[in-house]
Amino acid sequence: MRRRSLLATPALLATLPARAQSSIKLTIATGVDPSFSPFYVGKEGGFFERNGLDVTVNTGPSGSAMVAFLIGDQVNCAYGAEQAGVSAHIRDPNVVAVAEGTALLRWISVLGRNIPTMDKLKGKKVGVARGTGSETFWLSVVEKLKLNPADYTIVNVEAPEMVAALERGNIDAFAVWEPWPTRAMKAIPGTKILVNNEPIQVVRNFVYMNKAWAQANQQATARLMRSLIQATEFIEGNKDQAAQQVARFLRQDRALVAELMTKVGFRMNLTPDLVGNIQLAIDQLRTMGKLGREVTPAEVIWPGALRMAAPDRVRI
């Protein structure tokens, strides 16, 4: 029998599902907590694969810590807080926010051990993860409650180390995102939330990309954004299944993950509301003497990537 081969024409390729076409390899990076669920569900739920992507998801101590890897194209996409994105953009203007991924509605807290109120926190050591949403939130607490920064000793602690540092007595309190406040309250007697972000500000996590890479690889960019939108829609419409997938990826307790996912809103869009978060991060970095050069939200936020997949989600 004579072997026959079939060459795929452009018309035929257009009719094939993305996964039947050649997969594009990508590396994306973020932290380890359910607020970054679209990355995990994109992988576990097969959304990347169905859009013709072969994605490796790298995780680190925080989402913000991984944003810096966009400098020099060490990763193709990252997921982290406002301040991290602005800081990376200052170093490399190609690092841009391409979508609001998550609105942290009741997600970040100041938690203290044997401290009944915020007033009693004066003179204590507060753990803060510098350059992340932890620092952004702490500075917002100071401003909103009209606190004197000199009344507190700030200790730089990475988020995964905060519970242990609190238990050892290296710090008296910390400001950080879930699941660390919940874990601390379960593990350490006498711990309680002194204030959460709900009355202070809605903190946001953004999806970031390297603009030069995204423009040079538009097919990959469009597929990635489409995958993240689909994963986000799945999370909002299938909460139990999404929590199961996130728990499996993170190897965390499913009930805890499901509880934590009720405290955030998954967005994957660009709206006027988020511009204020980027401006706040710029202002905070300037106050700390870490801005380096002046920059505007319009420079940090780039709608081009999202427009490739869903122009209706760009509303700025």
NUTI-542056 format. One line per field, with one value per residue (C-alpha): residue number from 1; residue in three letters; x, y, z. Coordinates in pm, whole numbers, plus 50000, padded with zeros to 5 digits. Layout:
nr	[NUM	...]
rest	[ALA	...]
X	[X	...]
Y	[Y	...]
Z	[Z	...]
REM end
This chain:
nr	[1	2	3	4	5	6	7	8	9	10	11	12	13	14	15	16	17	18	19	20	21	22	23	24	25	26	27	28	29	30	31	32	33	34	35	36	37	38	39	40	41	42	43	44	45	46	47	48	49	50	51	52	53	54	55	56	57	58	59	60	61	62	63	64	65	66	67	68	69	70	71	72	73	74	75	76	77	78	79	80	81	82	83	84	85	86	87	88	89	90	91	92	93	94	95	96	97	98	99	100	101	102	103	104	105	106	107	108	109	110	111	112	113	114	115	116	117	118	119	120	121	122	123	124	125	126	127	128	129	130	131	132	133	134	135	136	137	138	139	140	141	142	143	144	145	146	147	148	149	150	151	152	153	154	155	156	157	158	159	160	161	162	163	164	165	166	167	168	169	170	171	172	173	174	175	176	177	178	179	180	181	182	183	184	185	186	187	188	189	190	191	192	193	194	195	196	197	198	199	200	201	202	203	204	205	206	207	208	209	210	211	212	213	214	215	216	217	218	219	220	221	222	223	224	225	226	227	228	229	230	231	232	233	234	235	236	237	238	239	240	241	242	243	244	245	246	247	248	249	250	251	252	253	254	255	256	257	258	259	260	261	262	263	264	265	266	267	268	269	270	271	272	273	274	275	276	277	278	279	280	281	282	283	284	285	286	287	288	289	290	291	292	293	294	295	296	297	298	299	300	301	302	303	304	305	306	307	308	309	310	311	312	313	314	315	316]
rest	[MET	ARG	ARG	ARG	SER	LEU	LEU	ALA	THR	PRO	ALA	LEU	LEU	ALA	THR	LEU	PRO	ALA	ARG	ALA	GLN	SER	SER	ILE	LYS	LEU	THR	ILE	ALA	THR	GLY	VAL	ASP	PRO	SER	PHE	SER	PRO	PHE	TYR	VAL	GLY	LYS	GLU	GLY	GLY	PHE	PHE	GLU	ARG	ASN	GLY	LEU	ASP	VAL	THR	VAL	ASN	THR	GLY	PRO	SER	GLY	SER	ALA	MET	VAL	ALA	PHE	LEU	ILE	GLY	ASP	GLN	VAL	ASN	CYS	ALA	TYR	GLY	ALA	GLU	GLN	ALA	GLY	VAL	SER	ALA	HIS	ILE	ARG	ASP	PRO	ASN	VAL	VAL	ALA	VAL	ALA	GLU	GLY	THR	ALA	LEU	LEU	ARG	TRP	ILE	SER	VAL	LEU	GLY	ARG	ASN	ILE	PRO	THR	MET	ASP	LYS	LEU	LYS	GLY	LYS	LYS	VAL	GLY	VAL	ALA	ARG	GLY	THR	GLY	SER	GLU	THR	PHE	TRP	LEU	SER	VAL	VAL	GLU	LYS	LEU	LYS	LEU	ASN	PRO	ALA	ASP	TYR	THR	ILE	VAL	ASN	VAL	GLU	ALA	PRO	GLU	MET	VAL	ALA	ALA	LEU	GLU	ARG	GLY	ASN	ILE	ASP	ALA	PHE	ALA	VAL	TRP	GLU	PRO	TRP	PRO	THR	ARG	ALA	MET	LYS	ALA	ILE	PRO	GLY	THR	LYS	ILE	LEU	VAL	ASN	ASN	GLU	PRO	ILE	GLN	VAL	VAL	ARG	ASN	PHE	VAL	TYR	MET	ASN	LYS	ALA	TRP	ALA	GLN	ALA	ASN	GLN	GLN	ALA	THR	ALA	ARG	LEU	MET	ARG	SER	LEU	ILE	GLN	ALA	THR	GLU	PHE	ILE	GLU	GLY	ASN	LYS	ASP	GLN	ALA	ALA	GLN	GLN	VAL	ALA	ARG	PHE	LEU	ARG	GLN	ASP	ARG	ALA	LEU	VAL	ALA	GLU	LEU	MET	THR	LYS	VAL	GLY	PHE	ARG	MET	ASN	LEU	THR	PRO	ASP	LEU	VAL	GLY	ASN	ILE	GLN	LEU	ALA	ILE	ASP	GLN	LEU	ARG	THR	MET	GLY	LYS	LEU	GLY	ARG	GLU	VAL	THR	PRO	ALA	GLU	VAL	ILE	TRP	PRO	GLY	ALA	LEU	ARG	MET	ALA	ALA	PRO	ASP	ARG	VAL	ARG	ILE]
X	[50000	50132	50164	49980	50043	49802	49944	49735	49634	49563	49190	49208	49407	49142	48882	49093	49067	49369	49501	49516	49746	50104	50125	50310	50529	50495	50617	50402	50471	50293	50264	50091	49743	49392	49375	49581	49329	49299	49658	49594	49253	49395	49638	49428	49110	49282	49206	49565	49583	49254	49386	49698	49936	50186	50215	50451	50330	50616	50540	50742	50708	50457	50304	50482	50821	50764	50671	51037	51109	50934	51242	51460	51180	51262	50889	50612	50344	50313	50038	50097	50014	50021	50346	50542	50422	50508	50852	50924	50800	51040	51327	51198	50921	50822	50674	50306	49975	49749	49443	49302	49304	49160	48986	49084	48761	48825	49166	49440	49456	49665	49675	49826	49915	49784	49699	49329	49304	49498	49561	49755	49976	50179	50542	50523	50705	50495	50590	50555	50665	50840	50748	50425	50056	50147	50339	50078	49809	50008	50078	49709	49618	49861	49711	49344	49361	49593	49862	50215	50459	50724	50510	50581	50894	50857	51028	51068	50928	50821	50458	50519	50747	50508	50320	50646	50793	50484	50497	50868	50807	51023	50722	50410	50181	50182	50003	49948	49701	49523	49574	49833	49595	49358	49646	49791	49459	49425	49783	49869	49655	49574	49589	49314	49249	49280	49163	49107	49117	48741	48718	49064	49087	49015	49360	49403	49624	49715	49825	50154	50342	50650	50502	50780	50743	50364	50373	50626	50422	50064	49922	50061	49942	49589	49569	49696	49449	49164	49260	49266	48925	48779	48936	48794	48446	48470	48571	48275	48027	48159	48286	48302	48487	48720	48802	48880	49118	49291	49327	49475	49727	49831	49806	49599	49285	48983	48750	48999	49053	48676	48632	48915	48787	48466	48671	48784	48636	48792	48779	49017	48928	49044	48817	48858	48852	49188	49367	49345	49525	49818	49827	49827	50124	50310	50239	50350	50675	50742	50684	50928	51190	51169	50999	51323	51153	50809	50557	50183	49915	49868	50229	50202	49868	49869	49531	49678	49706	49347	49217	49368	49132	48835	48813	48481	48664	48878	48683	48952]
Y	[50000	50336	50580	50908	51234	51524	51876	52119	52423	52761	52701	52364	52507	52770	52495	52294	52348	52529	52221	52035	52301	52346	52436	52749	52709	52977	53026	53226	53304	53407	53337	53061	53172	53146	53511	53403	53130	53210	53092	52767	52700	52785	52498	52248	52313	52270	52621	52685	52353	52407	52740	52583	52670	52454	52654	52608	52783	52884	52987	53189	53350	53605	53713	54045	53874	53704	54020	54123	53815	53990	54210	54049	53808	53549	53469	53557	53667	53733	53800	54036	54357	54720	54831	54542	54625	54992	54910	54669	54924	55184	54943	54830	55032	54718	54567	54666	54577	54414	54331	54355	53992	54003	54253	54167	54254	54110	53959	54153	54214	54355	54071	54091	53851	53944	54290	54380	54688	54895	55154	54892	54821	55135	55062	54710	54528	54483	54235	54370	54213	54504	54579	54376	54427	54381	54709	54884	54786	54881	55226	55265	55169	55430	55696	55602	55572	55874	55679	55802	55572	55643	55459	55122	54919	54767	54430	54300	53944	53738	53631	53255	53330	53562	53300	53145	53489	53580	53254	53302	53658	53815	54033	54130	54169	54148	54294	54042	53859	53530	53247	53366	53555	53256	53015	53229	53247	52869	52799	53068	53139	53503	53617	53828	54053	54418	54559	54416	54592	54630	54970	55076	55008	54748	54614	54463	54203	54264	54043	54178	54113	54239	54469	54418	54041	54059	54275	54044	53734	53844	53497	53371	53683	53655	53287	53354	53636	53429	53140	53363	53511	53163	53047	53353	53290	52927	53030	53267	53014	52690	52781	52428	52281	52580	52550	52183	52263	52541	52318	52043	52276	52437	52113	52293	52201	52227	52369	52643	52730	52745	52978	53208	53234	53396	53694	53807	53895	53768	54026	53999	54341	54702	54963	55319	55194	55023	55336	55472	55166	55219	55589	55502	55268	55543	55791	55547	55467	55838	55897	55618	55758	55445	55582	55649	55845	55990	55767	55779	55505	55541	55431	55136	55007	54872	54765	54619	54261	54240	54402	54113	53868	54067	54436	54466	54409	54721	55010	55269]
Z	[50000	49904	50199	50141	50316	50361	50365	50573	50372	50538	50481	50654	50946	50998	51054	51300	51674	51815	51997	51663	51527	51642	52010	52114	52420	52689	53044	53283	53647	53965	54338	54529	54635	54494	54388	54086	53995	53621	53571	53760	53602	53262	53313	53509	53312	52975	52849	52746	52564	52380	52255	52113	52397	52582	52905	53197	53514	53743	54102	54352	54698	54563	54236	54265	54298	53964	53770	53754	53539	53250	53225	52962	52859	53125	53133	52888	53134	53508	53760	54055	54239	54128	54288	54141	53792	53822	53963	53678	53423	53564	53501	53162	52989	52799	53117	53106	53268	53008	53224	53571	53678	54028	54254	54612	54789	55137	55086	55263	55637	55916	56167	56516	56794	57140	57005	57049	56825	56573	56848	57045	56744	56808	56894	56749	56470	56156	55886	55532	55203	55033	54673	54680	54751	55117	55118	54902	55152	55462	55319	55238	55597	55729	55503	55549	55929	55956	56139	56207	56020	56286	56542	56377	56301	55955	55906	55550	55546	55245	55264	55314	55612	55799	56002	56127	56201	56403	56597	56678	56794	56523	56440	56636	56337	55960	55660	55385	55165	55216	55296	55550	55785	55798	55850	56128	56313	56295	56403	56660	56968	57031	56668	56513	56216	56316	55982	55635	55302	55254	55432	55311	54937	54672	54591	54246	54087	53725	53438	53299	52978	52799	52535	52280	52306	52287	51972	51808	51901	51843	51780	52111	52291	52154	52244	52595	52662	52518	52747	53055	52970	52928	53255	53433	53295	53404	53757	53789	53650	53801	54146	54292	53995	53978	54348	54295	54011	54207	54514	54299	54135	54465	54663	54923	55115	54886	55151	55238	54873	54810	55109	55000	54643	54773	54892	54548	54211	53890	53611	53312	53175	53168	53328	53459	53821	53795	53674	54028	54165	53930	54018	54389	54339	54153	54432	54701	54523	54482	54854	54939	54700	54483	54172	53985	53708	53656	53485	53421	53439	53063	53015	53254	53120	52763	52618	52301	52424	52549	52229	52031	52204	52336	52242	52427	52756	52704	52855	52918]
REM end
